[in-house]
Amino acid sequence: MNDTDRGDFRERIRQSFSRQAAMNTIGAELTRVEHGMVEIELPFDVKLTQQHGILHAGIISAALDSACGFAAYSVIDAEASILTIEFKVNLMSPGRGERFLFRGEITKPGSNIIVADGRGYAISDGPAKLIASMTGTMMVIRGREGITG
């Protein structure tokens, strides 16, 4: 499959992301879309922290899931969609930073099942700090009522 077979995957991903109320609620932005890779950024907001003032694991997981899911969108045909069917998150360091970057990359593309890996980074002064990783499994959906790109 080449880029012309997938149509304009960047525009499809941007439109789908704009309809994702969860990412809008937490203030996440889609900042990079490439074939097999998507980045989502999130500014620090105290409303997204847990009791110790660090970014909540649920927020980290949601952003990584979206980054991996949209990376999967970039490798499927225009008529298909994606649903996450499994993921595992490793929280490696407290989510402390001014901004956060969540990158999803395709590890194993497939016609029915796609595996993606994600990394979450805290950004402040100095180098970005790896705070979390994810491996996710996505199912390609075709012809299912109510589920479109």
Secondary structure, DSSP 8 states (H G I E B T S, - for coil): --GGGG-SHHHHHHHHHHT-HHHHHHT-EEEEEETTEEEEEEE--GGGB-TTSSB-HHHHHHHHHHHHHHHHHTTS-TT-EEEEEEEEEEE-S---SSEEEEEEEEEE--SSEEEEEEEEEEESSSS-EEEEEEEEEEEEE-S-TT---
